[in-house]
């Protein structure tokens, strides 16, 4: 009997990677990607544990699951930070911080 690839094994790995890469998008993109990857990884793990002799690609599922967990944590931390920043400083304060930062960059490049 020929072994077959676990369903969504590559997709789980890709979503896990993307959840980490997109963690700087306020958690809006990366958090759902990480959660979807984690749910798919749990389903694929259950399927693999029922009959491991007929499936390949479990290493991708394990790696994708770990990356999804890391991505969820990073996105949650960044989302909490963004909420805290908006609630304490406000939008005007954030714009002021950005303006000061840009002034510092421009002054540093002139010298």
N, CA, C and O atoms as CSV, one atom per row, in Angstrom:
chain,resi,resn,atom,element,x,y,z
A,1,UNK,N,N,0.830,-1.175,0.000
A,1,UNK,CA,C,0.000,0.000,0.000
A,1,UNK,C,C,0.883,1.250,0.000
A,1,UNK,O,O,1.818,1.371,0.792
A,2,UNK,N,N,0.572,2.147,-0.881
A,2,UNK,CA,C,1.359,3.360,-1.021
A,2,UNK,C,C,0.938,4.394,0.014
A,2,UNK,O,O,-0.249,4.594,0.273
A,3,UNK,N,N,1.943,5.048,0.602
A,3,UNK,CA,C,1.653,6.082,1.598
A,3,UNK,C,C,1.156,7.337,0.915
A,3,UNK,O,O,1.585,7.673,-0.189
A,4,UNK,N,N,0.247,8.026,1.584
A,4,UNK,CA,C,-0.269,9.278,1.041
A,4,UNK,C,C,0.046,10.434,1.982
A,4,UNK,O,O,0.248,10.249,3.182
A,5,UNK,N,N,0.080,11.606,1.416
A,5,UNK,CA,C,0.392,12.821,2.177
A,5,UNK,C,C,-0.778,13.149,3.109
A,5,UNK,O,O,-1.944,13.009,2.740
A,6,UNK,N,N,-0.443,13.582,4.304
A,6,UNK,CA,C,-1.485,14.036,5.222
A,6,UNK,C,C,-2.199,15.240,4.618
A,6,UNK,O,O,-1.553,16.120,4.049
A,7,UNK,N,N,-3.522,15.287,4.735
A,7,UNK,CA,C,-4.224,16.441,4.174
A,7,UNK,C,C,-3.830,17.734,4.887
A,7,UNK,O,O,-3.737,17.776,6.113
A,8,UNK,N,N,-3.605,18.765,4.119
A,8,UNK,CA,C,-3.290,20.108,4.614
A,8,UNK,C,C,-1.939,20.214,5.325
A,8,UNK,O,O,-1.714,21.197,6.031
A,9,UNK,N,N,-1.045,19.258,5.173
A,9,UNK,CA,C,0.244,19.316,5.864
A,9,UNK,C,C,1.057,20.520,5.407
A,9,UNK,O,O,1.647,21.216,6.234
A,10,UNK,N,N,1.097,20.771,4.122
A,10,UNK,CA,C,1.837,21.924,3.609
A,10,UNK,C,C,1.140,23.225,3.971
A,10,UNK,O,O,1.801,24.213,4.291
A,11,UNK,N,N,-0.180,23.237,3.925
A,11,UNK,CA,C,-0.949,24.425,4.287
A,11,UNK,C,C,-0.732,24.807,5.750
A,11,UNK,O,O,-0.639,25.990,6.078
A,12,UNK,N,N,-0.651,23.823,6.613
A,12,UNK,CA,C,-0.398,24.072,8.038
A,12,UNK,C,C,0.964,24.727,8.211
A,12,UNK,O,O,1.105,25.684,8.972
A,13,UNK,N,N,1.950,24.220,7.516
A,13,UNK,CA,C,3.300,24.788,7.595
A,13,UNK,C,C,3.324,26.221,7.063
A,13,UNK,O,O,3.942,27.093,7.673
A,14,UNK,N,N,2.669,26.469,5.953
A,14,UNK,CA,C,2.636,27.809,5.367
A,14,UNK,C,C,1.908,28.784,6.284
A,14,UNK,O,O,2.386,29.897,6.503
A,15,UNK,N,N,0.759,28.384,6.824
A,15,UNK,CA,C,0.019,29.257,7.735
A,15,UNK,C,C,0.806,29.522,9.012
A,15,UNK,O,O,0.745,30.626,9.553
A,16,UNK,N,N,1.538,28.537,9.499
A,16,UNK,CA,C,2.377,28.746,10.679
A,16,UNK,C,C,3.465,29.771,10.421
A,16,UNK,O,O,3.722,30.634,11.260
A,17,UNK,N,N,4.100,29.678,9.270
A,17,UNK,CA,C,5.141,30.647,8.905
A,17,UNK,C,C,4.540,32.038,8.729
A,17,UNK,O,O,5.091,33.022,9.222
A,18,UNK,N,N,3.418,32.119,8.033
A,18,UNK,CA,C,2.783,33.414,7.792
A,18,UNK,C,C,2.281,34.060,9.080
A,18,UNK,O,O,2.254,35.286,9.184
A,19,UNK,N,N,1.886,33.253,10.059
A,19,UNK,CA,C,1.426,33.833,11.320
A,19,UNK,C,C,2.568,34.530,12.055
A,19,UNK,O,O,2.341,35.508,12.768
A,20,UNK,N,N,3.781,34.037,11.889
A,20,UNK,CA,C,4.941,34.697,12.500
A,20,UNK,C,C,5.347,35.924,11.683
A,20,UNK,O,O,5.636,36.980,12.247
A,21,UNK,N,N,5.367,35.785,10.366
A,21,UNK,CA,C,5.803,36.878,9.497
A,21,UNK,C,C,4.871,38.084,9.629
A,21,UNK,O,O,5.331,39.224,9.575
A,22,UNK,N,N,3.581,37.850,9.799
A,22,UNK,CA,C,2.611,38.942,9.844
A,22,UNK,C,C,2.287,39.395,11.264
A,22,UNK,O,O,1.247,40.015,11.487
A,23,UNK,N,N,3.142,39.103,12.209
A,23,UNK,CA,C,2.853,39.505,13.590
A,23,UNK,C,C,2.937,41.008,13.790
A,23,UNK,O,O,2.428,41.512,14.791
A,24,UNK,N,N,3.555,41.738,12.883
A,24,UNK,CA,C,3.654,43.193,13.015
A,24,UNK,C,C,2.438,43.905,12.444
A,24,UNK,O,O,2.430,45.134,12.378
A,25,UNK,N,N,1.428,43.182,12.035
A,25,UNK,CA,C,0.204,43.780,11.481
A,25,UNK,C,C,-0.884,43.878,12.546
A,25,UNK,O,O,-2.055,43.614,12.274
A,26,UNK,N,N,-0.492,44.256,13.753
A,26,UNK,CA,C,-1.401,44.441,14.893
A,26,UNK,C,C,-2.149,43.175,15.285
A,26,UNK,O,O,-3.144,43.263,16.004
A,27,UNK,N,N,-1.714,42.014,14.845
A,27,UNK,CA,C,-2.356,40.764,15.198
A,27,UNK,C,C,-3.594,40.460,14.384
A,27,UNK,O,O,-4.215,39.414,14.570
A,28,UNK,N,N,-3.960,41.348,13.491
A,28,UNK,CA,C,-5.201,41.179,12.730
A,28,UNK,C,C,-5.073,40.073,11.691
A,28,UNK,O,O,-6.036,39.345,11.447
A,29,UNK,N,N,-3.927,39.937,11.090
A,29,UNK,CA,C,-3.726,38.922,10.050
A,29,UNK,C,C,-3.131,37.648,10.647
A,29,UNK,O,O,-3.598,36.546,10.359
A,30,UNK,N,N,-2.111,37.799,11.469
A,30,UNK,CA,C,-1.384,36.642,11.965
A,30,UNK,C,C,-2.138,35.790,12.961
A,30,UNK,O,O,-1.967,34.572,12.992
A,31,UNK,N,N,-2.973,36.419,13.778
A,31,UNK,CA,C,-3.713,35.665,14.793
A,31,UNK,C,C,-4.687,34.664,14.164
A,31,UNK,O,O,-4.683,33.499,14.560
A,32,UNK,N,N,-5.521,35.069,13.201
A,32,UNK,CA,C,-6.381,34.068,12.561
A,32,UNK,C,C,-5.611,32.985,11.808
A,32,UNK,O,O,-6.012,31.821,11.807
A,33,UNK,N,N,-4.504,33.369,11.165
A,33,UNK,CA,C,-3.703,32.367,10.459
A,33,UNK,C,C,-3.142,31.332,11.423
A,33,UNK,O,O,-3.156,30.135,11.134
A,34,UNK,N,N,-2.647,31.796,12.573
A,34,UNK,CA,C,-2.113,30.878,13.569
A,34,UNK,C,C,-3.180,29.964,14.147
A,34,UNK,O,O,-2.935,28.778,14.367
A,35,UNK,N,N,-4.358,30.512,14.391
A,35,UNK,CA,C,-5.450,29.700,14.951
A,35,UNK,C,C,-5.907,28.657,13.939
A,35,UNK,O,O,-6.131,27.499,14.292
A,36,UNK,N,N,-6.044,29.066,12.684
A,36,UNK,CA,C,-6.439,28.108,11.634
A,36,UNK,C,C,-5.396,27.007,11.505
A,36,UNK,O,O,-5.748,25.831,11.405
A,37,UNK,N,N,-4.114,27.375,11.506
A,37,UNK,CA,C,-3.047,26.376,11.399
A,37,UNK,C,C,-3.086,25.410,12.583
A,37,UNK,O,O,-2.876,24.209,12.411
A,38,UNK,N,N,-3.350,25.923,13.773
A,38,UNK,CA,C,-3.397,25.074,14.963
A,38,UNK,C,C,-4.575,24.102,14.906
A,38,UNK,O,O,-4.428,22.932,15.260
A,39,UNK,N,N,-5.726,24.569,14.470
A,39,UNK,CA,C,-6.898,23.695,14.355
A,39,UNK,C,C,-6.654,22.610,13.306
A,39,UNK,O,O,-6.943,21.436,13.535
A,40,UNK,N,N,-6.119,23.018,12.151
A,40,UNK,CA,C,-5.825,22.032,11.107
A,40,UNK,C,C,-4.763,21.031,11.557
A,40,UNK,O,O,-4.836,19.849,11.223
A,41,UNK,N,N,-3.781,21.506,12.313
A,41,UNK,CA,C,-2.729,20.606,12.802
A,41,UNK,C,C,-3.299,19.589,13.789
A,41,UNK,O,O,-2.906,18.422,13.775
A,42,UNK,N,N,-4.212,20.020,14.635
A,42,UNK,CA,C,-4.834,19.076,15.576
A,42,UNK,C,C,-5.643,18.020,14.843
A,42,UNK,O,O,-5.616,16.847,15.217
A,43,UNK,N,N,-6.365,18.423,13.800
A,43,UNK,CA,C,-7.126,17.448,13.000
A,43,UNK,C,C,-6.196,16.476,12.288
A,43,UNK,O,O,-6.452,15.272,12.262
A,44,UNK,N,N,-5.117,16.997,11.711
A,44,UNK,CA,C,-4.169,16.136,10.998
A,44,UNK,C,C,-3.455,15.188,11.963
A,44,UNK,O,O,-3.166,14.045,11.610
A,45,UNK,N,N,-3.170,15.660,13.181
A,45,UNK,CA,C,-2.522,14.803,14.174
A,45,UNK,C,C,-3.434,13.651,14.575
A,45,UNK,O,O,-2.984,12.511,14.694
A,46,UNK,N,N,-4.709,13.944,14.781
A,46,UNK,CA,C,-5.669,12.880,15.119
A,46,UNK,C,C,-5.758,11.863,13.992
A,46,UNK,O,O,-5.791,10.657,14.235
A,47,UNK,N,N,-5.796,12.353,12.760
A,47,UNK,CA,C,-5.865,11.458,11.607
A,47,UNK,C,C,-4.608,10.596,11.510
A,47,UNK,O,O,-4.691,9.405,11.207
A,48,UNK,N,N,-3.463,11.186,11.765
A,48,UNK,CA,C,-2.204,10.447,11.699
A,48,UNK,C,C,-2.122,9.404,12.804
A,48,UNK,O,O,-1.649,8.292,12.568
A,49,UNK,N,N,-2.570,9.742,13.992
A,49,UNK,CA,C,-2.491,8.807,15.123
A,49,UNK,C,C,-3.408,7.601,14.946
A,49,UNK,O,O,-3.143,6.536,15.503
A,50,UNK,N,N,-4.485,7.759,14.174
A,50,UNK,CA,C,-5.373,6.622,13.914
A,50,UNK,C,C,-4.686,5.565,13.054
A,50,UNK,O,O,-4.856,4.369,13.287
A,51,UNK,N,N,-3.917,6.001,12.068
A,51,UNK,CA,C,-3.213,5.048,11.203
A,51,UNK,C,C,-1.945,5.686,10.641
A,51,UNK,O,O,-1.941,6.174,9.511
A,52,UNK,N,N,-0.873,5.681,11.429
A,52,UNK,CA,C,0.372,6.330,10.989
A,52,UNK,C,C,1.068,5.628,9.833
A,52,UNK,O,O,1.899,6.232,9.155
A,53,UNK,N,N,0.743,4.378,9.602
A,53,UNK,CA,C,1.443,3.638,8.555
A,53,UNK,C,C,1.030,4.049,7.140
A,53,UNK,O,O,1.731,3.717,6.185
A,54,UNK,N,N,-0.074,4.753,6.984
A,54,UNK,CA,C,-0.506,5.108,5.625
A,54,UNK,C,C,-0.272,6.582,5.269
A,54,UNK,O,O,-0.563,6.998,4.148
A,55,UNK,N,N,0.249,7.368,6.210
A,55,UNK,CA,C,0.436,8.797,5.955
A,55,UNK,C,C,1.895,9.217,6.066
A,55,UNK,O,O,2.659,8.674,6.864
A,56,UNK,N,N,2.263,10.199,5.245
A,56,UNK,CA,C,3.557,10.862,5.346
A,56,UNK,C,C,3.312,12.354,5.571
A,56,UNK,O,O,2.184,12.829,5.443
A,57,UNK,N,N,4.352,13.073,5.900
A,57,UNK,CA,C,4.234,14.516,6.061
A,57,UNK,C,C,3.901,14.959,7.464
A,57,UNK,O,O,3.518,16.110,7.673
A,58,UNK,N,N,4.039,14.062,8.440
A,58,UNK,CA,C,3.707,14.437,9.814
A,58,UNK,C,C,4.720,15.433,10.372
A,58,UNK,O,O,4.394,16.208,11.271
A,59,UNK,N,N,5.939,15.419,9.849
A,59,UNK,CA,C,6.950,16.382,10.297
A,59,UNK,C,C,6.525,17.810,9.939
A,59,UNK,O,O,6.742,18.731,10.727
A,60,UNK,N,N,5.927,18.002,8.773
A,60,UNK,CA,C,5.411,19.321,8.399
A,60,UNK,C,C,4.308,19.766,9.348
A,60,UNK,O,O,4.229,20.938,9.714
A,61,UNK,N,N,3.466,18.836,9.738
A,61,UNK,CA,C,2.368,19.154,10.655
A,61,UNK,C,C,2.924,19.568,12.014
A,61,UNK,O,O,2.471,20.552,12.598
A,62,UNK,N,N,3.905,18.818,12.517
A,62,UNK,CA,C,4.490,19.163,13.818
A,62,UNK,C,C,5.181,20.517,13.775
A,62,UNK,O,O,5.029,21.328,14.688
A,63,UNK,N,N,5.940,20.760,12.715
A,63,UNK,CA,C,6.637,22.040,12.576
A,63,UNK,C,C,5.645,23.187,12.431
A,63,UNK,O,O,5.807,24.235,13.056
A,64,UNK,N,N,4.627,22.991,11.614
A,64,UNK,CA,C,3.599,24.009,11.434
A,64,UNK,C,C,2.849,24.309,12.715
A,64,UNK,O,O,2.482,25.456,12.970
A,65,UNK,N,N,2.621,23.287,13.520
A,65,UNK,CA,C,1.926,23.470,14.804
A,65,UNK,C,C,2.773,24.317,15.749
A,65,UNK,O,O,2.257,25.220,16.408
A,66,UNK,N,N,4.053,24.030,15.813
A,66,UNK,CA,C,4.947,24.810,16.680
A,66,UNK,C,C,5.023,26.257,16.201
A,66,UNK,O,O,4.962,27.184,17.010
A,67,UNK,N,N,5.153,26.451,14.902
A,67,UNK,CA,C,5.200,27.804,14.356
A,67,UNK,C,C,3.885,28.546,14.597
A,67,UNK,O,O,3.890,29.749,14.860
A,68,UNK,N,N,2.764,27.836,14.509
A,68,UNK,CA,C,1.462,28.460,14.758
A,68,UNK,C,C,1.346,28.913,16.201
A,68,UNK,O,O,0.825,29.996,16.467
A,69,UNK,N,N,1.821,28.103,17.137
A,69,UNK,CA,C,1.775,28.483,18.552
A,69,UNK,C,C,2.643,29.717,18.790
A,69,UNK,O,O,2.233,30.645,19.488
A,70,UNK,N,N,3.830,29.724,18.214
A,70,UNK,CA,C,4.714,30.893,18.351
A,70,UNK,C,C,4.053,32.121,17.733
A,70,UNK,O,O,4.091,33.205,18.315
A,71,UNK,N,N,3.449,31.958,16.557
A,71,UNK,CA,C,2.774,33.062,15.888
A,71,UNK,C,C,1.594,33.595,16.683
A,71,UNK,O,O,1.382,34.806,16.742
A,72,UNK,N,N,0.825,32.705,17.292
A,72,UNK,CA,C,-0.308,33.132,18.118
A,72,UNK,C,C,0.175,33.941,19.303
A,72,UNK,O,O,-0.401,34.982,19.620
A,73,UNK,N,N,1.225,33.478,19.961
A,73,UNK,CA,C,1.757,34.198,21.120
A,73,UNK,C,C,2.284,35.570,20.710
A,73,UNK,O,O,1.975,36.570,21.359
A,74,UNK,N,N,3.075,35.627,19.643
A,74,UNK,CA,C,3.615,36.910,19.184
A,74,UNK,C,C,2.510,37.881,18.787
A,74,UNK,O,O,2.555,39.062,19.131
A,75,UNK,N,N,1.520,37.374,18.061
A,75,UNK,CA,C,0.419,38.231,17.634
A,75,UNK,C,C,-0.417,38.699,18.812
A,75,UNK,O,O,-0.862,39.847,18.833
A,76,UNK,N,N,-0.636,37.843,19.781
A,76,UNK,CA,C,-1.403,38.238,20.959
A,76,UNK,C,C,-0.662,39.314,21.749
A,76,UNK,O,O,-1.270,40.279,22.213
A,77,UNK,N,N,0.641,39.150,21.901
A,77,UNK,CA,C,1.435,40.161,22.613
A,77,UNK,C,C,1.386,41.493,21.869
A,77,UNK,O,O,1.207,42.543,22.486
A,78,UNK,N,N,1.542,41.452,20.562
A,78,UNK,CA,C,1.530,42.700,19.784
A,78,UNK,C,C,0.152,43.342,19.797
A,78,UNK,O,O,0.045,44.568,19.844
A,79,UNK,N,N,-0.904,42.539,19.756
A,79,UNK,CA,C,-2.262,43.071,19.803
A,79,UNK,C,C,-2.537,43.727,21.149
A,79,UNK,O,O,-3.129,44.805,21.200
A,80,UNK,N,N,-2.121,43.102,22.223
A,80,UNK,CA,C,-2.290,43.673,23.560
A,80,UNK,C,C,-1.498,44.974,23.677
A,80,UNK,O,O,-1.988,45.953,24.239
A,81,UNK,N,N,-0.279,44.983,23.147
A,81,UNK,CA,C,0.535,46.203,23.162
A,81,UNK,C,C,-0.143,47.324,22.367
A,81,UNK,O,O,-0.168,48.469,22.817
A,82,UNK,N,N,-0.686,47.008,21.199
A,82,UNK,CA,C,-1.342,48.022,20.375
A,82,UNK,C,C,-2.579,48.576,21.076
A,82,UNK,O,O,-2.823,49.782,21.035
A,83,UNK,N,N,-3.357,47.716,21.713
A,83,UNK,CA,C,-4.532,48.177,22.457
A,83,UNK,C,C,-4.104,49.063,23.616
A,83,UNK,O,O,-4.702,50.111,23.861
A,84,UNK,N,N,-3.069,48.639,24.326
A,84,UNK,CA,C,-2.574,49.442,25.445
A,84,UNK,C,C,-2.067,50.800,24.953
A,84,UNK,O,O,-2.338,51.826,25.576
A,85,UNK,N,N,-1.344,50.807,23.852
A,85,UNK,CA,C,-0.799,52.051,23.313
A,85,UNK,C,C,-1.912,53.008,22.897
A,85,UNK,O,O,-1.850,54.198,23.207
A,86,UNK,N,N,-2.919,52.510,22.207
A,86,UNK,CA,C,-4.024,53.359,21.787
A,86,UNK,C,C,-4.840,53.860,22.974
A,86,UNK,O,O,-5.329,54.989,22.959
A,87,UNK,N,N,-4.989,53.024,24.002
A,87,UNK,CA,C,-5.801,53.448,25.141
A,87,UNK,C,C,-5.068,54.428,26.052
A,87,UNK,O,O,-5.718,55.246,26.704
A,88,UNK,N,N,-3.748,54.375,26.119
A,88,UNK,CA,C,-3.014,55.277,27.004
A,88,UNK,C,C,-2.557,56.543,26.302
A,88,UNK,O,O,-2.705,57.636,26.849
A,89,UNK,N,N,-2.011,56.422,25.117
A,89,UNK,CA,C,-1.442,57.568,24.418
A,89,UNK,C,C,-2.449,58.178,23.449
A,89,UNK,O,O,-2.489,59.399,23.299
A,90,UNK,N,N,-3.244,57.373,22.801
A,90,UNK,CA,C,-4.197,57.856,21.815
A,90,UNK,C,C,-3.558,58.010,20.451
A,90,UNK,O,O,-2.343,57.886,20.294
A,91,UNK,N,N,-4.387,58.277,19.484
A,91,UNK,CA,C,-3.901,58.391,18.113
A,91,UNK,C,C,-3.003,59.608,17.932
A,91,UNK,O,O,-2.006,59.543,17.213
A,92,UNK,N,N,-3.353,60.723,18.583
A,92,UNK,CA,C,-2.527,61.922,18.468
A,92,UNK,C,C,-1.141,61.692,19.055
A,92,UNK,O,O,-0.143,62.125,18.479
A,93,UNK,N,N,-1.073,61.026,20.178
A,93,UNK,CA,C,0.216,60.732,20.800
A,93,UNK,C,C,1.078,59.830,19.944
A,93,UNK,O,O,2.294,60.008,19.870
A,94,UNK,N,N,0.448,58.862,19.298
A,94,UNK,CA,C,1.193,57.953,18.419
A,94,UNK,C,C,1.751,58.721,17.224
A,94,UNK,O,O,2.891,58.498,16.816
A,95,UNK,N,N,0.944,59.629,16.663
A,95,UNK,CA,C,1.425,60.439,15.541
A,95,UNK,C,C,2.564,61.349,15.979
A,95,UNK,O,O,3.508,61.574,15.222
A,96,UNK,N,N,2.479,61.870,17.190
A,96,UNK,CA,C,3.551,62.726,17.711
A,96,UNK,C,C,4.845,61.937,17.892
A,96,UNK,O,O,5.929,62.428,17.577
A,97,UNK,N,N,4.727,60.724,18.396
A,97,UNK,CA,C,5.903,59.860,18.565
A,97,UNK,C,C,6.533,59.566,17.204
A,97,UNK,O,O,7.756,59.585,17.063
A,98,UNK,N,N,5.693,59.295,16.206
A,98,UNK,CA,C,6.209,59.012,14.866
A,98,UNK,C,C,6.914,60.229,14.269
A,98,UNK,O,O,7.952,60.094,13.622
A,99,UNK,N,N,6.351,61.411,14.486
A,99,UNK,CA,C,6.983,62.626,13.964
A,99,UNK,C,C,8.345,62.853,14.606
A,99,UNK,O,O,9.306,63.202,13.920
A,100,UNK,N,N,8.431,62.656,15.921
A,100,UNK,CA,C,9.713,62.818,16.613
A,100,UNK,C,C,10.720,61.785,16.123
A,100,UNK,O,O,11.903,62.092,15.970
A,101,UNK,N,N,10.264,60.586,15.883
A,101,UNK,CA,C,11.139,59.524,15.389
A,101,UNK,C,C,11.665,59.878,14.000
A,101,UNK,O,O,12.848,59.696,13.713
A,102,UNK,N,N,10.790,60.381,13.148
A,102,UNK,CA,C,11.212,60.745,11.796
A,102,UNK,C,C,12.180,61.929,11.820
A,102,UNK,O,O,13.119,61.979,11.025
A,103,UNK,N,N,11.954,62.883,12.730
A,103,UNK,CA,C,12.893,64.002,12.859
A,103,UNK,C,C,14.269,63.489,13.262
A,103,UNK,O,O,15.287,63.940,12.737
A,104,UNK,N,N,14.294,62.546,14.197
A,104,UNK,CA,C,15.559,61.967,14.637
A,104,UNK,C,C,16.270,61.242,13.520
A,104,UNK,O,O,17.496,61.301,13.422
A,105,UNK,N,N,15.513,60.551,12.668
A,105,UNK,CA,C,16.123,59.873,11.539
A,105,UNK,C,C,16.683,60.857,10.535
A,105,UNK,O,O,17.778,60.656,10.009
A,106,UNK,N,N,15.942,61.921,10.263
A,106,UNK,CA,C,16.408,62.916,9.300
A,106,UNK,C,C,17.635,63.655,9.808
A,106,UNK,O,O,18.554,63.922,9.034
A,107,UNK,N,N,17.668,63.991,11.098
A,107,UNK,CA,C,18.829,64.676,11.665
A,107,UNK,C,C,20.040,63.761,11.687
A,107,UNK,O,O,21.165,64.216,11.482
A,108,UNK,N,N,19.824,62.493,11.930
A,108,UNK,CA,C,20.930,61.547,11.962
A,108,UNK,C,C,21.519,61.289,10.595
A,108,UNK,O,O,22.708,60.990,10.487
A,109,UNK,N,N,20.720,61.395,9.546
A,109,UNK,CA,C,21.249,61.127,8.198
A,109,UNK,C,C,21.963,62.344,7.623
A,109,UNK,O,O,22.779,62.205,6.712
A,110,UNK,N,N,21.667,63.546,8.144
A,110,UNK,CA,C,22.316,64.754,7.647
A,110,UNK,C,C,23.757,64.832,8.123
A,110,UNK,O,O,24.630,65.283,7.382
A,111,UNK,N,N,24.011,64.406,9.327
A,111,UNK,CA,C,25.351,64.511,9.911
A,111,UNK,C,C,26.329,63.574,9.341
A,111,UNK,O,O,27.490,63.568,9.751
